[in-house]
Amino acid sequence: QVQLVESGGGLVQPGGSLRLSCAASGRTFSSSDMGWFHQAPGKEREWVAAISWNGGKTYYEDSVKGRFTISRDNAKNTVYLQMNSLKPEDTAVYYCAAHDADKDLWGSWGQGTQVTVSS
């Protein structure tokens, strides 16, 4: 199992940028697909972006395409989410997750980091 800790959230004005980091521990990180999710107040947790185990493939929810970039550094056991052109509707708690290929589910989650986009 992978242990995950997110960081990098905060308050930013509309149009601004933030870079989230997710530090992982556990021997399976480098072989795990990773994802970012967000959960806005009163809403369900939603998928935002994903990256394959070697970084070769990336996937994005339509509303963040062209604004967000997911990346990873397996040498540092870290996955990133670069968020540009932020909008108030991006306000949410952001979580990273590791995919469990055996069970085909997002099996490990971090505690989340708050992102607030407001003027």
Disulfide bonds with the S-S distance in Angstrom:
Cys22-Cys96 1.90
